Amino acid sequence: MRFGNHHLWWLGCSLGMAGVNMNFIERFQSLWQMPSPKELAAKELEEARRRFLEAQSGMEYAKRMSDYHSDRIKRLTNYLESSE
């Protein structure tokens, strides 16, 4: 995204130049403000959901690998028993 003078001109027309400066200052100051407890909880909930999906994917992968190895053991056991 490009921020050129035309963006500032448009904001200046719609808000007045004082509005642009205050908006910039407020945004700049918000970088150092502590997030509210609700914001922290929302971020933590999002992270928990992501981790849950990752864990589910891991479980699905492990289940399929377990099934694969179980089938492989059965196949090899049957092969060895039939060749005796």
Distance bins in CASP14 RR format, pairs under 12 A and 6 or more apart:
PFRMAT RR
TARGET T0000
AUTHOR 0000-0000-0000
RMODE 2
METHOD distances of the structure
MODEL  1
1 7 0 0 0 0 1 0 0 0 0 0 0
3 9 0 0 0 0 0 1 0 0 0 0 0
3 10 0 0 0 0 0 1 0 0 0 0 0
3 11 0 0 0 0 0 1 0 0 0 0 0
3 20 0 0 0 0 0 1 0 0 0 0 0
3 24 0 0 0 0 0 1 0 0 0 0 0
4 10 0 0 0 0 0 1 0 0 0 0 0
4 11 0 0 0 0 0 1 0 0 0 0 0
5 11 0 0 0 0 0 1 0 0 0 0 0
5 12 0 0 0 0 0 1 0 0 0 0 0
5 20 0 0 0 0 0 1 0 0 0 0 0
6 12 0 0 0 0 0 1 0 0 0 0 0
6 13 0 0 0 0 0 1 0 0 0 0 0
7 13 0 0 0 0 0 1 0 0 0 0 0
7 14 0 0 0 0 0 1 0 0 0 0 0
7 20 0 0 0 0 1 0 0 0 0 0 0
7 23 0 0 0 0 0 1 0 0 0 0 0
7 24 0 0 0 0 0 1 0 0 0 0 0
8 14 0 0 0 0 0 1 0 0 0 0 0
8 15 0 0 0 0 0 1 0 0 0 0 0
8 16 0 0 0 0 0 1 0 0 0 0 0
8 17 0 0 0 0 1 0 0 0 0 0 0
8 19 0 0 0 0 0 1 0 0 0 0 0
8 20 1 0 0 1 0 0 0 0 0 0 0
8 21 0 0 0 0 0 1 0 0 0 0 0
8 23 0 0 0 0 0 1 0 0 0 0 0
8 24 0 0 0 0 1 0 0 0 0 0 0
9 15 0 0 0 0 0 1 0 0 0 0 0
9 16 0 0 0 0 0 1 0 0 0 0 0
9 17 0 0 0 0 1 0 0 0 0 0 0
9 20 0 0 0 0 1 0 0 0 0 0 0
10 16 0 0 0 0 0 1 0 0 0 0 0
10 17 0 0 0 0 0 1 0 0 0 0 0
10 20 0 0 0 0 1 0 0 0 0 0 0
11 17 0 0 0 0 1 0 0 0 0 0 0
11 18 0 0 0 0 0 1 0 0 0 0 0
11 19 1 0 0 1 0 0 0 0 0 0 0
11 20 1 0 1 0 0 0 0 0 0 0 0
11 21 0 0 0 0 0 1 0 0 0 0 0
11 22 0 0 0 0 0 1 0 0 0 0 0
11 23 1 0 0 1 0 0 0 0 0 0 0
11 24 0 0 0 0 1 0 0 0 0 0 0
12 18 0 0 0 0 1 0 0 0 0 0 0
12 19 1 0 0 1 0 0 0 0 0 0 0
12 20 1 0 1 0 0 0 0 0 0 0 0
12 21 0 0 0 0 1 0 0 0 0 0 0
12 22 0 0 0 0 0 1 0 0 0 0 0
12 23 0 0 0 0 1 0 0 0 0 0 0
12 24 0 0 0 0 0 1 0 0 0 0 0
13 19 0 0 0 0 0 1 0 0 0 0 0
13 20 0 0 0 0 1 0 0 0 0 0 0
14 20 0 0 0 0 1 0 0 0 0 0 0
14 23 0 0 0 0 0 1 0 0 0 0 0
15 21 0 0 0 0 1 0 0 0 0 0 0
15 22 0 0 0 0 1 0 0 0 0 0 0
15 23 1 0 0 1 0 0 0 0 0 0 0
15 24 0 0 0 0 0 1 0 0 0 0 0
16 22 0 0 0 0 1 0 0 0 0 0 0
16 23 0 0 0 0 0 1 0 0 0 0 0
17 23 0 0 0 0 0 1 0 0 0 0 0
17 24 0 0 0 0 0 1 0 0 0 0 0
18 24 0 0 0 0 0 1 0 0 0 0 0
18 25 0 0 0 0 0 1 0 0 0 0 0
19 25 0 0 0 0 1 0 0 0 0 0 0
19 26 0 0 0 0 1 0 0 0 0 0 0
19 27 0 0 0 0 0 1 0 0 0 0 0
20 26 0 0 0 0 0 1 0 0 0 0 0
20 27 0 0 0 0 0 1 0 0 0 0 0
21 27 0 0 0 0 0 1 0 0 0 0 0
21 28 0 0 0 0 0 1 0 0 0 0 0
22 28 0 0 0 0 0 1 0 0 0 0 0
22 29 0 0 0 0 0 1 0 0 0 0 0
23 29 0 0 0 0 0 1 0 0 0 0 0
23 30 0 0 0 0 0 1 0 0 0 0 0
24 30 0 0 0 0 0 1 0 0 0 0 0
24 31 0 0 0 0 0 1 0 0 0 0 0
25 31 0 0 0 0 0 1 0 0 0 0 0
26 32 0 0 0 0 0 1 0 0 0 0 0
26 33 0 0 0 0 1 0 0 0 0 0 0
27 33 0 0 0 0 0 1 0 0 0 0 0
30 36 0 0 0 0 0 1 0 0 0 0 0
30 39 0 0 0 0 0 1 0 0 0 0 0
33 39 0 0 0 0 0 1 0 0 0 0 0
34 40 0 0 0 0 1 0 0 0 0 0 0
35 41 0 0 0 0 1 0 0 0 0 0 0
35 42 0 0 0 0 1 0 0 0 0 0 0
35 43 1 0 0 1 0 0 0 0 0 0 0
35 44 0 0 0 0 0 1 0 0 0 0 0
36 42 0 0 0 0 1 0 0 0 0 0 0
36 43 0 0 0 0 0 1 0 0 0 0 0
37 43 0 0 0 0 0 1 0 0 0 0 0
37 44 0 0 0 0 0 1 0 0 0 0 0
38 44 0 0 0 0 0 1 0 0 0 0 0
38 45 0 0 0 0 0 1 0 0 0 0 0
39 45 0 0 0 0 0 1 0 0 0 0 0
39 46 0 0 0 0 0 1 0 0 0 0 0
40 46 0 0 0 0 0 1 0 0 0 0 0
40 47 0 0 0 0 0 1 0 0 0 0 0
41 47 0 0 0 0 0 1 0 0 0 0 0
41 48 0 0 0 0 0 1 0 0 0 0 0
42 48 0 0 0 0 0 1 0 0 0 0 0
42 49 0 0 0 0 0 1 0 0 0 0 0
43 49 0 0 0 0 0 1 0 0 0 0 0
43 50 0 0 0 0 0 1 0 0 0 0 0
44 50 0 0 0 0 0 1 0 0 0 0 0
44 51 0 0 0 0 0 1 0 0 0 0 0
45 51 0 0 0 0 0 1 0 0 0 0 0
45 52 0 0 0 0 0 1 0 0 0 0 0
46 52 0 0 0 0 0 1 0 0 0 0 0
46 53 0 0 0 0 0 1 0 0 0 0 0
47 53 0 0 0 0 0 1 0 0 0 0 0
47 54 0 0 0 0 0 1 0 0 0 0 0
48 54 0 0 0 0 0 1 0 0 0 0 0
48 55 0 0 0 0 0 1 0 0 0 0 0
49 55 0 0 0 0 0 1 0 0 0 0 0
49 56 0 0 0 0 0 1 0 0 0 0 0
50 56 0 0 0 0 0 1 0 0 0 0 0
50 57 0 0 0 0 0 1 0 0 0 0 0
51 57 0 0 0 0 0 1 0 0 0 0 0
51 58 0 0 0 0 0 1 0 0 0 0 0
52 58 0 0 0 0 0 1 0 0 0 0 0
52 59 0 0 0 0 0 1 0 0 0 0 0
53 59 0 0 0 0 0 1 0 0 0 0 0
53 60 0 0 0 0 0 1 0 0 0 0 0
54 60 0 0 0 0 0 1 0 0 0 0 0
54 61 0 0 0 0 0 1 0 0 0 0 0
55 61 0 0 0 0 0 1 0 0 0 0 0
55 62 0 0 0 0 0 1 0 0 0 0 0
56 62 0 0 0 0 0 1 0 0 0 0 0
56 63 0 0 0 0 0 1 0 0 0 0 0
57 63 0 0 0 0 0 1 0 0 0 0 0
57 64 0 0 0 0 0 1 0 0 0 0 0
58 64 0 0 0 0 1 0 0 0 0 0 0
58 65 0 0 0 0 1 0 0 0 0 0 0
58 66 0 0 0 0 0 1 0 0 0 0 0
59 65 0 0 0 0 0 1 0 0 0 0 0
59 66 0 0 0 0 0 1 0 0 0 0 0
60 66 0 0 0 0 0 1 0 0 0 0 0
60 67 0 0 0 0 0 1 0 0 0 0 0
61 67 0 0 0 0 0 1 0 0 0 0 0
61 68 0 0 0 0 0 1 0 0 0 0 0
62 68 0 0 0 0 0 1 0 0 0 0 0
62 69 0 0 0 0 0 1 0 0 0 0 0
63 69 0 0 0 0 0 1 0 0 0 0 0
63 70 0 0 0 0 0 1 0 0 0 0 0
64 70 0 0 0 0 0 1 0 0 0 0 0
64 71 0 0 0 0 0 1 0 0 0 0 0
65 71 0 0 0 0 0 1 0 0 0 0 0
65 72 0 0 0 0 0 1 0 0 0 0 0
66 72 0 0 0 0 0 1 0 0 0 0 0
66 73 0 0 0 0 0 1 0 0 0 0 0
67 73 0 0 0 0 0 1 0 0 0 0 0
67 74 0 0 0 0 0 1 0 0 0 0 0
68 74 0 0 0 0 0 1 0 0 0 0 0
68 75 0 0 0 0 0 1 0 0 0 0 0
69 75 0 0 0 0 0 1 0 0 0 0 0
69 76 0 0 0 0 0 1 0 0 0 0 0
70 76 0 0 0 0 0 1 0 0 0 0 0
70 77 0 0 0 0 0 1 0 0 0 0 0
71 77 0 0 0 0 0 1 0 0 0 0 0
71 78 0 0 0 0 0 1 0 0 0 0 0
72 78 0 0 0 0 0 1 0 0 0 0 0
72 79 0 0 0 0 0 1 0 0 0 0 0
73 79 0 0 0 0 0 1 0 0 0 0 0
73 80 0 0 0 0 0 1 0 0 0 0 0
74 80 0 0 0 0 0 1 0 0 0 0 0
74 81 0 0 0 0 0 1 0 0 0 0 0
75 81 0 0 0 0 0 1 0 0 0 0 0
75 82 0 0 0 0 0 1 0 0 0 0 0
76 82 0 0 0 0 0 1 0 0 0 0 0
76 83 0 0 0 0 0 1 0 0 0 0 0
77 83 0 0 0 0 0 1 0 0 0 0 0
77 84 0 0 0 0 0 1 0 0 0 0 0
78 84 0 0 0 0 0 1 0 0 0 0 0
END
